[in-house]
Amino acid sequence: MLEDVVIRLRRLIAEAEYQATERLGDERRLAERLGVTRSALRGALGVLEQEGRIRRTIGRGGGVFVSDGKIERQVDTAESVPDILRRQGLTCRTTVLAAHLAAASPREARALRLPTASEPGRPDGPGRAHVVRVVRAREADDVPWSLETSVVPAHLAPGLLQHDLSTSLYRVLSEAYGLRPDLAEETIDVVGADAVQAAHMGIAEGAPVFRVIRVARDAGGTPIELATDLFRADRTRIHTHKLGYVAPGRTAGR
């Protein structure tokens, strides 16, 4: 009986040409569609989930989705990695590799609009502006997925290092400091992982990774984070939702 339901589910996915991330439906409707009991369906879904063919999520918008084992990373929302994984029915485990206060590098100072040592009005007093650098490795269902470096202006989040940084950094910034990412500008490219990155991400040196460089700003336009996120290319799908069409020679919104 179980094998028969498994075969029928596989046939349904193949014949209807379902693609990864498409929703098959919820358990009740799928059971009715196949004419089987909910318990029989759950057993078959468990087999396909172990094979990586489907994933199940709960809550609003949940259900059974076709999967190819990749994790969808939205590029049109400012969303933390724990929230990304939770939304797709995956568990997140975070390892904080480094977290310290340091002088801002020239690149960090430019991106975060921090005064340099030669400029007046430094927020950290005499010397140079400081930042908090946090490096974290993430696992999705116990398999390495990403390596993230976040840089936050120290004067905007005093005492940040005293918080639990294995959770969502955006949640900490929002709840403890009232800093919320209202706009994020990101640049995405593909690079080869160096030896240290590869070791943390469970891949071979030189293996391709998506590199996302992000500057997040609050509602007033103040930069609150400079981040460099690396995602395993073999486990990641980039998704975006675009609105409108810009005709040649015209600007958006006209």
N, C-alpha and C positions, 0 to 999 in steps of 0.2 A: 504493500500500500504506500509506504513512504517513498520508495523508489519511483513508483508511478507518478506521484505528485511532483517529485523533483523533475522527472522527465517532462511533464506537462508544463511546468514553470519555465524550463529551459526552452521548450518549443514556443511558448508564448512570447518570450523575449526575442527569440530569433525571427519568428514569422512576422511579428509586428515591427521588427527593425528598431527596437528600443535602443537608444544610445546611452552611454554613461551619463549620469546625473538626472535622467528622466524618471519621473515618478510612475510606478506601476499602479499604485493605489494604496488603500489601507487594507488591513488584514480582513476586515469584515467583507468588503467588496470583492477582494481577491478570492476569498473562500466561496462566496456566492457565484462568482464568475466561473470557477473551476468545478463547482458542485461538490466541494469537500468540506469536512468539518474544520473548525478553527484550529483544533489541536493538530490535525494532520497537516494543515497548512503551515503552522508554526514549526513543526518538525522539518518540513521540506525547506522552509526559509532558512532554518538553522544550517542546513547542509550547504545551501547556496552562499550563505554569509561566510561560512568557513572557507569556501572556495574563492571568496572575493568577488562573486558575481553580483551580489546585492548588498545594500546596507539598510538598516532599519533605524528610524529616528522617531522620537516621541514628541508630544507637545503640539502646539499650533503649527500647522504646515508640515507635520510629520507624516510618516508612512513608510512604504517600501520603495526604494530607489535602486535603479540599475547602477552598478559600480564596476570600475575596472581597477580598483585599488588605489586610485589617485585621489588626492585631497584638493578640493576646489578652493582657490584663494581669490576672493573678490578684490578687485582693484578700484571699485567705485564707492567703497565704504571704509570708514576708519574703524576697524574691528580688531580686537585683541586675538592672539593665537588661541588662548583657552576658549574664547567664545566661538571662533571659527570651527574648532574641533568639536566642541559640544553641540553646535548646531548640526553637525554631520554625523552625530552619534558616536563620536570617538572620544576616548579618554586622553587627557593631556597630563604629561608628567614633565616638570620643569626642574632643571639643574642650574643653579646660579654659579657660573664659572668665575665671575669676578664682579666686584661692586666697590667702587672707590671714588674719592674726591680727587680731582686733578685739574691742573691748569688747562684751559681750553687751547687746543691746537689752532693754528691760523685758519684751517678749513672749518673747524667747529665754530670759531668766533664769527666767521663770515656768514655761515648758514643760520646761526642762532642770533645774529645781529648783536653780538657782544662786543663791547669796546676792547681794543687791543691794549697792550701795555703802554703804548705811546699816546693813547687817546685819553682825554679827560672824562670824568664822570663814570669811572669804573664801578660796577655794582658791588664788587667784593673789596672795595677799598684799595689802598696803594698796592701796586704790583700788577696783577692781571686777573681777568675774569676766570672763575672756576666753574667746572661742570661736574656732574655725577655721571660716571660711565658704568653701565650695567651690561654684562655679557651673559647671555643665557642660552642653554641648549634645550630644545623641546623634543619630546617623544610623543607620537600618536599611536595609541594602543601598543605601547612598549617598543615601538620601532622608531629610531631617530628620524626626525623630519626637518628641523630647522635650527639655525644658529643665528642669534640676534644680538646686535650691539645697539643699545639706546643711550643717547647722550642728552642730559637735561640740564639747563642752566641752574646752578646751585642756588642762586639768590631767589629763584622762583619756588623752590621746594626745599627749604631748610629742614634738615633732619631726615631727608628721604632715605638715607641708609639705615635708619632705625626701623623701617617698615619691612614687611614680608614681601620681598621682591620676586618670590617664586609664583606669585599670583599675577593678575593683570596689572601691568604698570599704569595703564590708563585709568583703571578703577582706583588705584592708590592716589594718582594725581587728582582725580576728580573729587574723591571723598575727603582727602586730607588737605588739599590745597585749592580746591575750586578750579582746577585747570582742566578744561575739557577740549579735546581736539575737534574743532569745528571745520577745519579745512586741512587736507593733507595733499601735498604735491609729491608724486612718486615718479621715479625713473626706474625702469625695469630692463635688465639685460641678462645675458647668459654668460657665465664665466666658468673657468675650471677651478675646482676647489684645491687650495694648497694643502700641504701635508697636515697642518694643525687642524684646519677646517674639516678635512676628510676624516680625520680620526674621531672628531666629535660627532660627525654626521653619519658615520658607519658606511662610508663609501670609499672608493679608491681615489688616490691622489690624481687630480686632473679630471675627475668625473664632472659632468656639467651640473651646475646649480643655477637657479634663478636668483639674481641679486636685485633686491628692491632697496633703493635709497630713498628715504622719506624725510620730509620736513613737515611736521605737524604744527598747526597754528590754532590759537584760541579764537573766539568770536571777534576779538579786537585786533586780530592780525599778528599778535605777538608769537614768535616761534617758541614752542614749549618742548620740542623734541627733534633731534636729528638721529635717524636710525639707519642702520644697514642690516637688512635681513637676508639671510641665505636660506633657500628652500631646495631640497633635493628635487632635481628635475624629473627623476623617475617616479616620484610620488606626488607630483603637483600638477594641477591644471589651473591656468590663469583664466578668470572669467570677468567680463565687464558688461555693463548695461549702458548703452549710449542713447541719448535723446536727440532727435532732430537731425537735419542734414544741412551741411554748409555747402552751398553752391560755389563753384569757382568764381573768384573775384568778389565774393560777398562775405560778410561776417555773420557769426551766429546770432540768432535772435532777430534778424531783420528780414 
